[in-house]
């Protein structure tokens, strides 16, 4: 499944490999099927609201200045 209702062309489907949680921001590593690791720095609040956890399937949405995470 690929998100089609968003204006981001670079989408990488994968699974959360690691989350390094900080008090305000967290690093989320997403591993694609090809082994590529995409890292996103998002708010810790977003990690909790998206219920992100290791092994969860997500889509990394890459824009020139950021990497966003969407749940499936």
PDB file of N, CA, C, O and CB in Angstrom:
ATOM      1  N   UNK A   1       0.847  -1.186   0.000  1.00  0.00           N
ATOM      2  CA  UNK A   1       0.000   0.000   0.000  1.00  0.00           C
ATOM      3  C   UNK A   1       0.882   1.235   0.000  1.00  0.00           C
ATOM      4  O   UNK A   1       1.806   1.339   0.806  1.00  0.00           O
ATOM      5  CB  UNK A   1      -0.958   0.006   1.219  1.00  0.00           C
ATOM      6  N   UNK A   2       0.604   2.170  -0.898  1.00  0.00           N
ATOM      7  CA  UNK A   2       1.304   3.437  -0.953  1.00  0.00           C
ATOM      8  C   UNK A   2       0.293   4.552  -0.743  1.00  0.00           C
ATOM      9  O   UNK A   2      -0.815   4.493  -1.274  1.00  0.00           O
ATOM     10  CB  UNK A   2       2.055   3.608  -2.299  1.00  0.00           C
ATOM     11  N   UNK A   3       0.661   5.553   0.018  1.00  0.00           N
ATOM     12  CA  UNK A   3      -0.219   6.691   0.258  1.00  0.00           C
ATOM     13  C   UNK A   3      -0.298   7.487  -1.033  1.00  0.00           C
ATOM     14  O   UNK A   3       0.732   7.890  -1.572  1.00  0.00           O
ATOM     15  CB  UNK A   3       0.290   7.581   1.449  1.00  0.00           C
ATOM     16  N   UNK A   4      -1.505   7.719  -1.536  1.00  0.00           N
ATOM     17  CA  UNK A   4      -1.658   8.417  -2.806  1.00  0.00           C
ATOM     18  C   UNK A   4      -2.253   9.811  -2.652  1.00  0.00           C
ATOM     19  O   UNK A   4      -2.229  10.596  -3.600  1.00  0.00           O
ATOM     20  CB  UNK A   4      -2.517   7.606  -3.729  1.00  0.00           C
ATOM     21  N   UNK A   5      -2.784  10.132  -1.482  1.00  0.00           N
ATOM     22  CA  UNK A   5      -3.440  11.418  -1.270  1.00  0.00           C
ATOM     23  C   UNK A   5      -2.517  12.413  -0.588  1.00  0.00           C
ATOM     24  O   UNK A   5      -2.939  13.165   0.291  1.00  0.00           O
ATOM     25  CB  UNK A   5      -4.699  11.236  -0.448  1.00  0.00           C
ATOM     26  N   UNK A   6      -1.262  12.413  -0.996  1.00  0.00           N
ATOM     27  CA  UNK A   6      -0.290  13.345  -0.418  1.00  0.00           C
ATOM     28  C   UNK A   6       0.675  13.738  -1.527  1.00  0.00           C
ATOM     29  O   UNK A   6       0.971  12.936  -2.413  1.00  0.00           O
ATOM     30  CB  UNK A   6       0.476  12.708   0.812  1.00  0.00           C
ATOM     31  N   UNK A   7       1.160  14.960  -1.476  1.00  0.00           N
ATOM     32  CA  UNK A   7       2.035  15.461  -2.526  1.00  0.00           C
ATOM     33  C   UNK A   7       3.506  15.207  -2.179  1.00  0.00           C
ATOM     34  O   UNK A   7       4.297  16.144  -2.077  1.00  0.00           O
ATOM     35  CB  UNK A   7       1.792  16.960  -2.752  1.00  0.00           C
ATOM     36  N   UNK A   8       3.858  13.950  -2.002  1.00  0.00           N
ATOM     37  CA  UNK A   8       5.239  13.558  -1.747  1.00  0.00           C
ATOM     38  C   UNK A   8       5.528  12.371  -2.644  1.00  0.00           C
ATOM     39  O   UNK A   8       4.879  11.332  -2.522  1.00  0.00           O
ATOM     40  CB  UNK A   8       5.487  13.212  -0.227  1.00  0.00           C
ATOM     41  N   UNK A   9       6.488  12.508  -3.539  1.00  0.00           N
ATOM     42  CA  UNK A   9       6.762  11.444  -4.500  1.00  0.00           C
ATOM     43  C   UNK A   9       7.705  10.376  -3.949  1.00  0.00           C
ATOM     44  O   UNK A   9       7.584   9.206  -4.311  1.00  0.00           O
ATOM     45  CB  UNK A   9       7.348  12.034  -5.757  1.00  0.00           C
ATOM     46  N   UNK A  10       8.634  10.756  -3.087  1.00  0.00           N
ATOM     47  CA  UNK A  10       9.609   9.807  -2.565  1.00  0.00           C
ATOM     48  C   UNK A  10       9.057   9.128  -1.312  1.00  0.00           C
ATOM     49  O   UNK A  10       9.129   9.669  -0.209  1.00  0.00           O
ATOM     50  CB  UNK A  10      10.947  10.515  -2.256  1.00  0.00           C
ATOM     51  N   UNK A  11       8.509   7.936  -1.510  1.00  0.00           N
ATOM     52  CA  UNK A  11       7.914   7.177  -0.422  1.00  0.00           C
ATOM     53  C   UNK A  11       8.648   5.850  -0.296  1.00  0.00           C
ATOM     54  O   UNK A  11       8.831   5.136  -1.283  1.00  0.00           O
ATOM     55  CB  UNK A  11       6.393   6.955  -0.658  1.00  0.00           C
ATOM     56  N   UNK A  12       9.068   5.524   0.920  1.00  0.00           N
ATOM     57  CA  UNK A  12       9.792   4.281   1.176  1.00  0.00           C
ATOM     58  C   UNK A  12       9.029   3.468   2.210  1.00  0.00           C
ATOM     59  O   UNK A  12       8.935   3.854   3.375  1.00  0.00           O
ATOM     60  CB  UNK A  12      11.244   4.565   1.659  1.00  0.00           C
ATOM     61  N   UNK A  13       8.490   2.351   1.774  1.00  0.00           N
ATOM     62  CA  UNK A  13       7.786   1.464   2.685  1.00  0.00           C
ATOM     63  C   UNK A  13       8.802   0.626   3.443  1.00  0.00           C
ATOM     64  O   UNK A  13       9.772   0.142   2.860  1.00  0.00           O
ATOM     65  CB  UNK A  13       6.784   0.565   1.924  1.00  0.00           C
ATOM     66  N   UNK A  14       8.584   0.455   4.721  1.00  0.00           N
ATOM     67  CA  UNK A  14       9.508  -0.339   5.514  1.00  0.00           C
ATOM     68  C   UNK A  14       8.959  -0.594   6.902  1.00  0.00           C
ATOM     69  O   UNK A  14       7.779  -0.373   7.176  1.00  0.00           O
ATOM     70  CB  UNK A  14      10.854   0.348   5.605  1.00  0.00           C
ATOM     71  N   UNK A  15       9.837  -1.064   7.770  1.00  0.00           N
ATOM     72  CA  UNK A  15       9.468  -1.335   9.154  1.00  0.00           C
ATOM     73  C   UNK A  15      10.373  -0.538  10.084  1.00  0.00           C
ATOM     74  O   UNK A  15      11.553  -0.332   9.801  1.00  0.00           O
ATOM     75  CB  UNK A  15       9.559  -2.849   9.466  1.00  0.00           C
ATOM     76  N   UNK A  16       9.801  -0.096  11.190  1.00  0.00           N
ATOM     77  CA  UNK A  16      10.578   0.622  12.189  1.00  0.00           C
ATOM     78  C   UNK A  16      11.634  -0.332  12.742  1.00  0.00           C
ATOM     79  O   UNK A  16      11.314  -1.404  13.256  1.00  0.00           O
ATOM     80  CB  UNK A  16       9.662   1.183  13.332  1.00  0.00           C
ATOM     81  N   UNK A  17      12.892   0.075  12.627  1.00  0.00           N
ATOM     82  CA  UNK A  17      14.003  -0.750  13.114  1.00  0.00           C
ATOM     83  C   UNK A  17      14.419  -0.342  14.523  1.00  0.00           C
ATOM     84  O   UNK A  17      14.717  -1.189  15.365  1.00  0.00           O
ATOM     85  CB  UNK A  17      15.204  -0.644  12.164  1.00  0.00           C
ATOM     86  N   UNK A  18      14.434   0.975  14.767  1.00  0.00           N
ATOM     87  CA  UNK A  18      14.877   1.480  16.073  1.00  0.00           C
ATOM     88  C   UNK A  18      14.248   2.833  16.337  1.00  0.00           C
ATOM     89  O   UNK A  18      14.026   3.618  15.416  1.00  0.00           O
ATOM     90  CB  UNK A  18      16.421   1.583  16.139  1.00  0.00           C
ATOM     91  N   UNK A  19      13.962   3.098  17.603  1.00  0.00           N
ATOM     92  CA  UNK A  19      13.482   4.409  18.045  1.00  0.00           C
ATOM     93  C   UNK A  19      14.363   4.858  19.195  1.00  0.00           C
ATOM     94  O   UNK A  19      14.479   4.167  20.207  1.00  0.00           O
ATOM     95  CB  UNK A  19      11.972   4.362  18.473  1.00  0.00           C
ATOM     96  N   UNK A  20      14.979   6.012  19.036  1.00  0.00           N
ATOM     97  CA  UNK A  20      15.761   6.616  20.111  1.00  0.00           C
ATOM     98  C   UNK A  20      14.935   7.796  20.613  1.00  0.00           C
ATOM     99  O   UNK A  20      14.891   8.857  19.990  1.00  0.00           O
ATOM    100  CB  UNK A  20      17.216   7.066  19.622  1.00  0.00           C
ATOM    101  N   UNK A  21      14.284   7.584  21.750  1.00  0.00           N
ATOM    102  CA  UNK A  21      13.324   8.556  22.258  1.00  0.00           C
ATOM    103  C   UNK A  21      13.981   9.563  23.177  1.00  0.00           C
ATOM    104  O   UNK A  21      14.689   9.199  24.116  1.00  0.00           O
ATOM    105  CB  UNK A  21      12.200   7.854  22.984  1.00  0.00           C
ATOM    106  N   UNK A  22      13.739  10.828  22.898  1.00  0.00           N
ATOM    107  CA  UNK A  22      14.204  11.906  23.762  1.00  0.00           C
ATOM    108  C   UNK A  22      13.015  12.578  24.411  1.00  0.00           C
ATOM    109  O   UNK A  22      11.872  12.232  24.110  1.00  0.00           O
ATOM    110  CB  UNK A  22      15.042  12.930  22.973  1.00  0.00           C
ATOM    111  N   UNK A  23      13.259  13.540  25.301  1.00  0.00           N
ATOM    112  CA  UNK A  23      12.159  14.198  25.993  1.00  0.00           C
ATOM    113  C   UNK A  23      11.269  15.027  25.057  1.00  0.00           C
ATOM    114  O   UNK A  23      10.076  15.180  25.317  1.00  0.00           O
ATOM    115  CB  UNK A  23      12.709  15.083  27.082  1.00  0.00           C
ATOM    116  N   UNK A  24      11.839  15.559  23.972  1.00  0.00           N
ATOM    117  CA  UNK A  24      11.077  16.410  23.046  1.00  0.00           C
ATOM    118  C   UNK A  24      11.052  15.822  21.635  1.00  0.00           C
ATOM    119  O   UNK A  24       9.994  15.762  21.008  1.00  0.00           O
ATOM    120  CB  UNK A  24      11.676  17.824  23.008  1.00  0.00           C
ATOM    121  N   UNK A  25      12.200  15.392  21.139  1.00  0.00           N
ATOM    122  CA  UNK A  25      12.275  14.801  19.801  1.00  0.00           C
ATOM    123  C   UNK A  25      12.854  13.398  19.882  1.00  0.00           C
ATOM    124  O   UNK A  25      13.573  13.054  20.820  1.00  0.00           O
ATOM    125  CB  UNK A  25      13.128  15.680  18.859  1.00  0.00           C
ATOM    126  N   UNK A  26      12.522  12.595  18.877  1.00  0.00           N
ATOM    127  CA  UNK A  26      13.000  11.217  18.811  1.00  0.00           C
ATOM    128  C   UNK A  26      13.515  10.921  17.413  1.00  0.00           C
ATOM    129  O   UNK A  26      13.069  11.529  16.440  1.00  0.00           O
ATOM    130  CB  UNK A  26      11.882  10.224  19.198  1.00  0.00           C
ATOM    131  N   UNK A  27      14.463   9.979  17.310  1.00  0.00           N
ATOM    132  CA  UNK A  27      14.946   9.488  16.027  1.00  0.00           C
ATOM    133  C   UNK A  27      14.252   8.164  15.745  1.00  0.00           C
ATOM    134  O   UNK A  27      14.206   7.277  16.597  1.00  0.00           O
ATOM    135  CB  UNK A  27      16.505   9.326  16.023  1.00  0.00           C
ATOM    136  N   UNK A  28      13.710   8.044  14.532  1.00  0.00           N
ATOM    137  CA  UNK A  28      13.043   6.814  14.120  1.00  0.00           C
ATOM    138  C   UNK A  28      13.764   6.287  12.889  1.00  0.00           C
ATOM    139  O   UNK A  28      13.802   6.957  11.857  1.00  0.00           O
ATOM    140  CB  UNK A  28      11.519   7.053  13.832  1.00  0.00           C
ATOM    141  N   UNK A  29      14.340   5.080  12.989  1.00  0.00           N
ATOM    142  CA  UNK A  29      14.989   4.426  11.859  1.00  0.00           C
ATOM    143  C   UNK A  29      14.007   3.472  11.216  1.00  0.00           C
ATOM    144  O   UNK A  29      13.415   2.627  11.887  1.00  0.00           O
ATOM    145  CB  UNK A  29      16.272   3.680  12.301  1.00  0.00           C
ATOM    146  N   UNK A  30      13.833   3.612   9.898  1.00  0.00           N
ATOM    147  CA  UNK A  30      12.959   2.747   9.119  1.00  0.00           C
ATOM    148  C   UNK A  30      13.837   1.967   8.148  1.00  0.00           C
ATOM    149  O   UNK A  30      14.631   2.553   7.413  1.00  0.00           O
ATOM    150  CB  UNK A  30      11.854   3.571   8.362  1.00  0.00           C
ATOM    151  N   UNK A  31      13.690   0.635   8.148  1.00  0.00           N
ATOM    152  CA  UNK A  31      14.452  -0.210   7.231  1.00  0.00           C
ATOM    153  C   UNK A  31      13.529  -0.687   6.115  1.00  0.00           C
ATOM    154  O   UNK A  31      12.473  -1.266   6.372  1.00  0.00           O
ATOM    155  CB  UNK A  31      15.089  -1.422   7.981  1.00  0.00           C
ATOM    156  N   UNK A  32      13.944  -0.434   4.856  1.00  0.00           N
ATOM    157  CA  UNK A  32      13.164  -0.865   3.704  1.00  0.00           C
ATOM    158  C   UNK A  32      13.489  -2.317   3.381  1.00  0.00           C
ATOM    159  O   UNK A  32      14.421  -2.890   3.943  1.00  0.00           O
ATOM    160  CB  UNK A  32      13.440   0.040   2.483  1.00  0.00           C
ATOM    161  N   UNK A  33      12.720  -2.905   2.480  1.00  0.00           N
ATOM    162  CA  UNK A  33      12.934  -4.295   2.072  1.00  0.00           C
ATOM    163  C   UNK A  33      14.322  -4.500   1.470  1.00  0.00           C
ATOM    164  O   UNK A  33      14.886  -5.590   1.561  1.00  0.00           O
ATOM    165  CB  UNK A  33      11.866  -4.718   1.067  1.00  0.00           C
ATOM    166  N   UNK A  34      14.871  -3.454   0.857  1.00  0.00           N
ATOM    167  CA  UNK A  34      16.204  -3.558   0.248  1.00  0.00           C
ATOM    168  C   UNK A  34      17.324  -3.323   1.252  1.00  0.00           C
ATOM    169  O   UNK A  34      18.500  -3.393   0.892  1.00  0.00           O
ATOM    170  CB  UNK A  34      16.332  -2.565  -0.891  1.00  0.00           C
ATOM    171  N   UNK A  35      16.974  -3.043   2.515  1.00  0.00           N
ATOM    172  CA  UNK A  35      17.984  -2.823   3.549  1.00  0.00           C
ATOM    173  C   UNK A  35      18.369  -1.376   3.755  1.00  0.00           C
ATOM    174  O   UNK A  35      19.180  -1.078   4.631  1.00  0.00           O
ATOM    175  CB  UNK A  35      19.195  -3.589   3.223  1.00  0.00           C
ATOM    176  N   UNK A  36      17.809  -0.469   2.973  1.00  0.00           N
ATOM    177  CA  UNK A  36      18.064   0.963   3.132  1.00  0.00           C
ATOM    178  C   UNK A  36      17.489   1.425   4.463  1.00  0.00           C
ATOM    179  O   UNK A  36      16.357   1.080   4.805  1.00  0.00           O
ATOM    180  CB  UNK A  36      17.452   1.778   1.954  1.00  0.00           C
ATOM    181  N   UNK A  37      18.261   2.203   5.217  1.00  0.00           N
ATOM    182  CA  UNK A  37      17.787   2.784   6.475  1.00  0.00           C
ATOM    183  C   UNK A  37      17.489   4.262   6.238  1.00  0.00           C
ATOM    184  O   UNK A  37      18.348   5.025   5.795  1.00  0.00           O
ATOM    185  CB  UNK A  37      18.844   2.598   7.626  1.00  0.00           C
ATOM    186  N   UNK A  38      16.255   4.644   6.543  1.00  0.00           N
ATOM    187  CA  UNK A  38      15.843   6.039   6.455  1.00  0.00           C
ATOM    188  C   UNK A  38      15.575   6.498   7.878  1.00  0.00           C
ATOM    189  O   UNK A  38      14.819   5.857   8.607  1.00  0.00           O
ATOM    190  CB  UNK A  38      14.574   6.227   5.527  1.00  0.00           C
ATOM    191  N   UNK A  39      16.193   7.611   8.279  1.00  0.00           N
ATOM    192  CA  UNK A  39      16.036   8.125   9.642  1.00  0.00           C
ATOM    193  C   UNK A  39      15.230   9.412   9.619  1.00  0.00           C
ATOM    194  O   UNK A  39      15.482  10.313   8.818  1.00  0.00           O
ATOM    195  CB  UNK A  39      17.413   8.362  10.305  1.00  0.00           C
ATOM    196  N   UNK A  40      14.256   9.477  10.516  1.00  0.00           N
ATOM    197  CA  UNK A  40      13.442  10.670  10.672  1.00  0.00           C
ATOM    198  C   UNK A  40      13.574  11.174  12.103  1.00  0.00           C
ATOM    199  O   UNK A  40      13.579  10.381  13.045  1.00  0.00           O
ATOM    200  CB  UNK A  40      11.958  10.383  10.317  1.00  0.00           C
ATOM    201  N   UNK A  41      13.681  12.478  12.268  1.00  0.00           N
ATOM    202  CA  UNK A  41      13.649  13.103  13.587  1.00  0.00           C
ATOM    203  C   UNK A  41      12.287  13.771  13.711  1.00  0.00           C
ATOM    204  O   UNK A  41      11.996  14.749  13.024  1.00  0.00           O
ATOM    205  CB  UNK A  41      14.834  14.142  13.786  1.00  0.00           C
ATOM    206  N   UNK A  42      11.459  13.228  14.596  1.00  0.00           N
ATOM    207  CA  UNK A  42      10.104  13.749  14.788  1.00  0.00           C
ATOM    208  C   UNK A  42       9.874  13.975  16.279  1.00  0.00           C
ATOM    209  O   UNK A  42      10.661  13.526  17.112  1.00  0.00           O
ATOM    210  CB  UNK A  42       9.032  12.771  14.199  1.00  0.00           C
ATOM    211  N   UNK A  43       8.810  14.661  16.601  1.00  0.00           N
ATOM    212  CA  UNK A  43       8.540  14.902  18.022  1.00  0.00           C
ATOM    213  C   UNK A  43       8.210  13.586  18.721  1.00  0.00           C
ATOM    214  O   UNK A  43       7.637  12.675  18.123  1.00  0.00           O
ATOM    215  CB  UNK A  43       7.377  15.914  18.197  1.00  0.00           C
ATOM    216  N   UNK A  44       8.572  13.507  19.963  1.00  0.00           N
ATOM    217  CA  UNK A  44       8.258  12.335  20.769  1.00  0.00           C
ATOM    218  C   UNK A  44       6.740  12.196  20.899  1.00  0.00           C
ATOM    219  O   UNK A  44       6.217  11.084  20.961  1.00  0.00           O
ATOM    220  CB  UNK A  44       8.923  12.433  22.169  1.00  0.00           C
ATOM    221  N   UNK A  45       6.054  13.303  20.937  1.00  0.00           N
ATOM    222  CA  UNK A  45       4.583  13.271  20.974  1.00  0.00           C
ATOM    223  C   UNK A  45       4.040  12.559  19.732  1.00  0.00           C
ATOM    224  O   UNK A  45       3.103  11.768  19.840  1.00  0.00           O
ATOM    225  CB  UNK A  45       4.002  14.714  21.064  1.00  0.00           C
ATOM    226  N   UNK A  46       4.613  12.825  18.563  1.00  0.00           N
ATOM    227  CA  UNK A  46       4.169  12.164  17.330  1.00  0.00           C
ATOM    228  C   UNK A  46       4.455  10.668  17.371  1.00  0.00           C
ATOM    229  O   UNK A  46       3.652   9.869  16.890  1.00  0.00           O
ATOM    230  CB  UNK A  46       4.854  12.793  16.109  1.00  0.00           C
ATOM    231  N   UNK A  47       5.600  10.284  17.946  1.00  0.00           N
ATOM    232  CA  UNK A  47       5.916   8.857  18.093  1.00  0.00           C
ATOM    233  C   UNK A  47       4.797   8.177  18.877  1.00  0.00           C
ATOM    234  O   UNK A  47       4.350   7.089  18.515  1.00  0.00           O
ATOM    235  CB  UNK A  47       7.295   8.653  18.808  1.00  0.00           C
ATOM    236  N   UNK A  48       4.353   8.816  19.941  1.00  0.00           N
ATOM    237  CA  UNK A  48       3.298   8.235  20.782  1.00  0.00           C
ATOM    238  C   UNK A  48       1.942   8.256  20.074  1.00  0.00           C
ATOM    239  O   UNK A  48       1.208   7.269  20.128  1.00  0.00           O
ATOM    240  CB  UNK A  48       3.201   8.995  22.114  1.00  0.00           C
ATOM    241  N   UNK A  49       1.598   9.365  19.410  1.00  0.00           N
ATOM    242  CA  UNK A  49       0.306   9.481  18.721  1.00  0.00           C
ATOM    243  C   UNK A  49       0.195   8.491  17.556  1.00  0.00           C
ATOM    244  O   UNK A  49      -0.888   7.970  17.287  1.00  0.00           O
ATOM    245  CB  UNK A  49       0.109  10.913  18.207  1.00  0.00           C
ATOM    246  N   UNK A  50       1.322   8.228  16.859  1.00  0.00           N
ATOM    247  CA  UNK A  50       1.332   7.261  15.758  1.00  0.00           C
ATOM    248  C   UNK A  50       1.483   5.827  16.253  1.00  0.00           C
ATOM    249  O   UNK A  50       1.403   4.876  15.475  1.00  0.00           O
ATOM    250  CB  UNK A  50       2.453   7.587  14.789  1.00  0.00           C
ATOM    251  N   UNK A  51       1.703   5.687  17.565  1.00  0.00           N
ATOM    252  CA  UNK A  51       1.912   4.374  18.169  1.00  0.00           C
ATOM    253  C   UNK A  51       3.057   3.634  17.482  1.00  0.00           C
ATOM    254  O   UNK A  51       2.968   2.438  17.204  1.00  0.00           O
ATOM    255  CB  UNK A  51       0.626   3.542  18.097  1.00  0.00           C
ATOM    256  N   UNK A  52       4.141   4.379  17.214  1.00  0.00           N
ATOM    257  CA  UNK A  52       5.299   3.778  16.559  1.00  0.00           C
ATOM    258  C   UNK A  52       6.014   2.853  17.520  1.00  0.00           C
ATOM    259  O   UNK A  52       6.184   3.165  18.699  1.00  0.00           O
ATOM    260  CB  UNK A  52       6.261   4.859  16.042  1.00  0.00           C
ATOM    261  N   UNK A  53       6.427   1.717  17.004  1.00  0.00           N
ATOM    262  CA  UNK A  53       7.181   0.736  17.784  1.00  0.00           C
ATOM    263  C   UNK A  53       8.001  -0.096  16.814  1.00  0.00           C
ATOM    264  O   UNK A  53       7.680  -0.180  15.629  1.00  0.00           O
ATOM    265  CB  UNK A  53       6.233  -0.169  18.647  1.00  0.00           C
ATOM    266  N   UNK A  54       9.053  -0.705  17.320  1.00  0.00           N
ATOM    267  CA  UNK A  54       9.924  -1.539  16.491  1.00  0.00           C
ATOM    268  C   UNK A  54       9.082  -2.636  15.845  1.00  0.00           C
ATOM    269  O   UNK A  54       8.293  -3.311  16.506  1.00  0.00           O
ATOM    270  CB  UNK A  54      11.090  -2.155  17.335  1.00  0.00           C
ATOM    271  N   UNK A  55       9.269  -2.793  14.541  1.00  0.00           N
ATOM    272  CA  UNK A  55       8.546  -3.806  13.788  1.00  0.00           C
ATOM    273  C   UNK A  55       7.287  -3.305  13.102  1.00  0.00           C
ATOM    274  O   UNK A  55       6.737  -3.996  12.245  1.00  0.00           O
ATOM    275  CB  UNK A  55       8.192  -4.916  14.685  1.00  0.00           C
ATOM    276  N   UNK A  56       6.819  -2.117  13.463  1.00  0.00           N
ATOM    277  CA  UNK A  56       5.601  -1.558  12.860  1.00  0.00           C
ATOM    278  C   UNK A  56       5.869  -1.175  11.415  1.00  0.00           C
ATOM    279  O   UNK A  56       6.898  -0.573  11.106  1.00  0.00           O
ATOM    280  CB  UNK A  56       5.101  -0.328  13.657  1.00  0.00           C
ATOM    281  N   UNK A  57       4.943  -1.523  10.532  1.00  0.00           N
ATOM    282  CA  UNK A  57       5.070  -1.175   9.117  1.00  0.00           C
ATOM    283  C   UNK A  57       4.657   0.279   8.925  1.00  0.00           C
ATOM    284  O   UNK A  57       3.604   0.703   9.400  1.00  0.00           O
ATOM    285  CB  UNK A  57       4.205  -2.117   8.227  1.00  0.00           C
ATOM    286  N   UNK A  58       5.499   1.040   8.222  1.00  0.00           N
ATOM    287  CA  UNK A  58       5.267   2.472   8.006  1.00  0.00           C
ATOM    288  C   UNK A  58       5.711   2.844   6.593  1.00  0.00           C
ATOM    289  O   UNK A  58       6.279   2.031   5.864  1.00  0.00           O
ATOM    290  CB  UNK A  58       6.026   3.331   9.067  1.00  0.00           C
ATOM    291  N   UNK A  59       5.440   4.072   6.236  1.00  0.00           N
ATOM    292  CA  UNK A  59       5.950   4.658   4.996  1.00  0.00           C
ATOM    293  C   UNK A  59       6.746   5.895   5.381  1.00  0.00           C
ATOM    294  O   UNK A  59       6.239   6.772   6.081  1.00  0.00           O
ATOM    295  CB  UNK A  59       4.782   5.011   3.987  1.00  0.00           C
ATOM    296  N   UNK A  60       7.992   5.966   4.926  1.00  0.00           N
ATOM    297  CA  UNK A  60       8.813   7.160   5.126  1.00  0.00           C
ATOM    298  C   UNK A  60       8.581   8.066   3.922  1.00  0.00           C
ATOM    299  O   UNK A  60       8.780   7.657   2.778  1.00  0.00           O
ATOM    300  CB  UNK A  60      10.347   6.800   5.295  1.00  0.00           C
ATOM    301  N   UNK A  61       8.161   9.290   4.189  1.00  0.00           N
ATOM    302  CA  UNK A  61       7.882  10.271   3.146  1.00  0.00           C
ATOM    303  C   UNK A  61       9.009  11.291   3.141  1.00  0.00           C
ATOM    304  O   UNK A  61       9.194  12.024   4.113  1.00  0.00           O
ATOM    305  CB  UNK A  61       6.498  10.963   3.367  1.00  0.00           C
ATOM    306  N   UNK A  62       9.764  11.340   2.046  1.00  0.00           N
ATOM    307  CA  UNK A  62      10.965  12.164   2.004  1.00  0.00           C
ATOM    308  C   UNK A  62      10.735  13.410   1.153  1.00  0.00           C
ATOM    309  O   UNK A  62      10.392  13.320  -0.025  1.00  0.00           O
ATOM    310  CB  UNK A  62      12.150  11.358   1.458  1.00  0.00           C
ATOM    311  N   UNK A  63      10.930  14.567   1.770  1.00  0.00           N
ATOM    312  CA  UNK A  63      10.970  15.840   1.049  1.00  0.00           C
ATOM    313  C   UNK A  63      12.392  16.359   1.173  1.00  0.00           C
ATOM    314  O   UNK A  63      13.187  15.814   1.939  1.00  0.00           O
ATOM    315  CB  UNK A  63       9.913  16.884   1.615  1.00  0.00           C
ATOM    316  N   UNK A  64      12.711  17.378   0.449  1.00  0.00           N
ATOM    317  CA  UNK A  64      14.096  17.846   0.406  1.00  0.00           C
ATOM    318  C   UNK A  64      14.626  18.267   1.770  1.00  0.00           C
ATOM    319  O   UNK A  64      15.833  18.205   2.003  1.00  0.00           O
ATOM    320  CB  UNK A  64      14.214  18.998  -0.551  1.00  0.00           C
ATOM    321  N   UNK A  65      13.757  18.690   2.669  1.00  0.00           N
ATOM    322  CA  UNK A  65      14.223  19.176   3.973  1.00  0.00           C
ATOM    323  C   UNK A  65      13.827  18.303   5.144  1.00  0.00           C
ATOM    324  O   UNK A  65      14.204  18.596   6.279  1.00  0.00           O
ATOM    325  CB  UNK A  65      13.708  20.545   4.206  1.00  0.00           C
ATOM    326  N   UNK A  66      13.064  17.220   4.900  1.00  0.00           N
ATOM    327  CA  UNK A  66      12.596  16.422   6.025  1.00  0.00           C
ATOM    328  C   UNK A  66      12.219  15.013   5.598  1.00  0.00           C
ATOM    329  O   UNK A  66      12.026  14.733   4.415  1.00  0.00           O
ATOM    330  CB  UNK A  66      11.412  17.093   6.687  1.00  0.00           C
ATOM    331  N   UNK A  67      12.119  14.140   6.580  1.00  0.00           N
ATOM    332  CA  UNK A  67      11.588  12.791   6.387  1.00  0.00           C
ATOM    333  C   UNK A  67      10.438  12.641   7.350  1.00  0.00           C
ATOM    334  O   UNK A  67      10.614  12.776   8.561  1.00  0.00           O
ATOM    335  CB  UNK A  67      12.683  11.678   6.614  1.00  0.00           C
ATOM    336  N   UNK A  68       9.245  12.359   6.816  1.00  0.00           N
ATOM    337  CA  UNK A  68       8.040  12.183   7.627  1.00  0.00           C
ATOM    338  C   UNK A  68       7.707  10.698   7.701  1.00  0.00           C
ATOM    339  O   UNK A  68       8.151   9.914   6.861  1.00  0.00           O
ATOM    340  CB  UNK A  68       6.842  12.992   7.040  1.00  0.00           C
ATOM    341  N   UNK A  69       6.925  10.314   8.705  1.00  0.00           N
ATOM    342  CA  UNK A  69       6.514   8.920   8.888  1.00  0.00           C
ATOM    343  C   UNK A  69       4.991   8.869   8.868  1.00  0.00           C
ATOM    344  O   UNK A  69       4.318   9.694   9.487  1.00  0.00           O
ATOM    345  CB  UNK A  69       7.083   8.323  10.228  1.00  0.00           C
ATOM    346  N   UNK A  70       4.456   7.876   8.139  1.00  0.00           N
ATOM    347  CA  UNK A  70       3.006   7.626   8.117  1.00  0.00           C
ATOM    348  C   UNK A  70       2.765   6.169   8.457  1.00  0.00           C
ATOM    349  O   UNK A  70       3.504   5.291   8.011  1.00  0.00           O
ATOM    350  CB  UNK A  70       2.381   7.980   6.724  1.00  0.00           C
ATOM    351  N   UNK A  71       1.744   5.912   9.238  1.00  0.00           N
ATOM    352  CA  UNK A  71       1.410   4.525   9.561  1.00  0.00           C
ATOM    353  C   UNK A  71       0.517   3.953   8.481  1.00  0.00           C
ATOM    354  O   UNK A  71      -0.153   4.696   7.766  1.00  0.00           O
ATOM    355  CB  UNK A  71       0.723   4.425  10.938  1.00  0.00           C
ATOM    356  N   UNK A  72       0.504   2.633   8.359  1.00  0.00           N
ATOM    357  CA  UNK A  72      -0.346   1.953   7.373  1.00  0.00           C
ATOM    358  C   UNK A  72      -1.510   1.292   8.053  1.00  0.00           C
ATOM    359  O   UNK A  72      -2.339   0.668   7.390  1.00  0.00           O
ATOM    360  CB  UNK A  72       0.450   0.919   6.578  1.00  0.00           C
TER     361      UNK A  72
END
